[in-house]
């Protein structure tokens, strides 16, 4: 017998029949053959027969898939000349069906299924699956009588649709009955990042609440920090009231926009107070203070959109009003960069082209704090236009080469690519046809993969026509074999159990099950103890864990190491003194204070960090700035102490001391919220002691906190700023005696400094729980007390 396949080999070599071999050697070759996930080439098979014909008078069997490729008659005629030909084919009702790549249709997919031959009405089921094979949806598709094509629509929620990775015809284990899905069939992903805390006590007042709901109908919305969002491909990134983009995030955004990303920024208190140069137009200095950015006796309305604006043609509701905005500095390019204006001509939305991408700024807030634009349908339409302006994430760089990532076999099983699979250019994959060198599957990288589907390159399906006269035709029939494997396997297991019972009986162990059970239990417990002990020893000796364990297992007061030995020694002594007072007066029992190198050490273990200013402290790296920014936005508190009240300085005052100058340089590179001096009813005034002043070694300096907005971080300020040198007032030596003189109030002033320190620690540990004390009189009245 000789054996010839009609599918080209993946190696790229021409089709060749096997040598004439004994039937026993041909059988394993035939059994090892697997269907290929690409089209057969019957013209090449006919040429192979010409090159190596079988012996004259041979009996030839053609096992056909019954699908016409235009060369069937020529192959049949050539084979019939070589001997007696038997063609085995499928019945017309059993021919393979093909699933075409879906077309986007509103909120779902429009999917076409094709069959080679018309016949009776038939209903198939489509299965939509996620990454790990979870079935997310099933949809019937029905062929009407005499139809060869049928269409079904899958309307799926966006959360489900964006998780889909493949569509299959149930019961069809074929690469042609499977379609792999990539980002082209998903809604464009949009990332949301807020300048406020990741927590939100009142969602309706949060920076991103209305943006998220406006985007949900037509985009895939992801939330997180800028770093987290950029770990995955994005079409658009929205920054809501972020004044300063610090650290490596800035360069990452610039590179991302250069490749086609669209960055949308919204103004707000943070951006008005401190903005970087990542804006499309220069902003006016006088208009960046909350409450003074811009206000009118009557709120302003929007003017009609210009012809060159992406928003042109959108209807403007008469009830959309703007109360505040950040102002643009007049310039020559302001007009061409303005997409939306108010009726008085001031820009409301400006934009600038950044290489392949866009930078867009809404000069008002993303929530209802500065305008009611976020409550209107116009807001949804404007965001939709901006998302449509983006390039998406599927196209990528047309010059890039996509390597095989996971490929389909003939049974539509996804697996690792073989060594013969070749990369494909990103610009060619949309129009490419699956072949032996480029099998169907996923190409690229896991984060941005592209799908190549077999059915996308297949033409119209037709069954093989009538064979020439003299050719024997048969149809496939089910085999008559009976599969005995399950029965034989069950018998082998039963014999094994019987053999085990006989062995135990012969050894006399069947009468001692309890003792054997106890021995087994002791062995299991002993093994578990050894594993636990071994794991514990490993954890204790693992290098690099000392700082993490010390910071997380005990509460500690920590300070930032400045590099000035005197300042650092006083900070450590001050934290030790405050820790001692806390242990004697409260239930807070802290461990030994620690110094933190902001460039190297993590600070996320600590709820409160004391940072004294030293002019000789080195400038911070972008990584350190990003660490500080993240720490303050995720619930941490930093006490910045400029320590220069004695020289007439102080943060927010006219004269700048050396510590204040240093602090202002640091804060200018951070996304700092709007600040205010501590109000009379602030939690710092009543967290443990009732106090209205906060002296340290010096007195008289103002203390600054975040202006309370009520919608982030439980109302707790991420930073407290002052100039009174608190560490020196708290500092004690090894005998518990004060280290520094306190002027001008002496011991009484030191006591008030301790009370401020205790209030600060309680504020960091318990948040604004004391704010509920305003209800105490009413509760006591209701209780009759």
Secondary structure, 3 states (H helix, E strand, C coil): CCCCCCECCCCCCCCCCCCCCCHHHHHHHHHHCCCCCCCECHHHHHHHHHHCCCCCCEEEEEECCCECCCCHHHHHHHHHHHEEEEEEECCHHHCCEEECCCEEECCEEEEEEEECCCCCCEEEEEEEEECCCCEEEEEEEEECCCCCEEEEEEECCHHHHCCEEEEEECCCCCHHHEEECCHHHCCCEEEEEECCCCCCCCHHHCCCHHHHHHHHCCCEEEECCHHHHCCCCCCEEEEECCCCCCCHHHHHHHHHHHCCCEEEEEECHHHHHCCCCCCCCCECHHHCCCCCCCCCCCCECECCCCCCCCCCCCCCCCCCCECCCCCECCCCCCCCCEEEEECCCCEEEEEEEECCEEEEEEEEECCCCCECHHHCHHHHHHHHHHHHHCCCCCCCCCCCEECEEEEECCCCCEECCCCCCCCEECCCCCCCCCECCECCEEEEECCEEEEECCHHHCCCCCECCCCCCCCEEEECCCCCCCCCHHHHHHHHHHHHHHHHHHHHHHCCCCCCHHHHHHHHHHHHHHHHHHHHHHHHHHHHHCCCCHHHHHHHHCCCCEEECCCCHHHHHHHHHHHHHHHHHHHHHCCCCCCCCEEECCCCCCCCCCCEEEEECCCCCCCCCHHHHHHHHHHHHCCCEEEEECCCHHHCCCCCCCCCCHHHHHHHHHHCCCCCCCEEECCCCCHHHCCCCCCCCCCCCCCCCCCEEECCCCCCHHHCCCEEEECCCHHHHHCECCCCCECCCCCCCHHHHHHHHHHHHHHHHHHHHHCCHHHHHHHHHHHHHHCCC
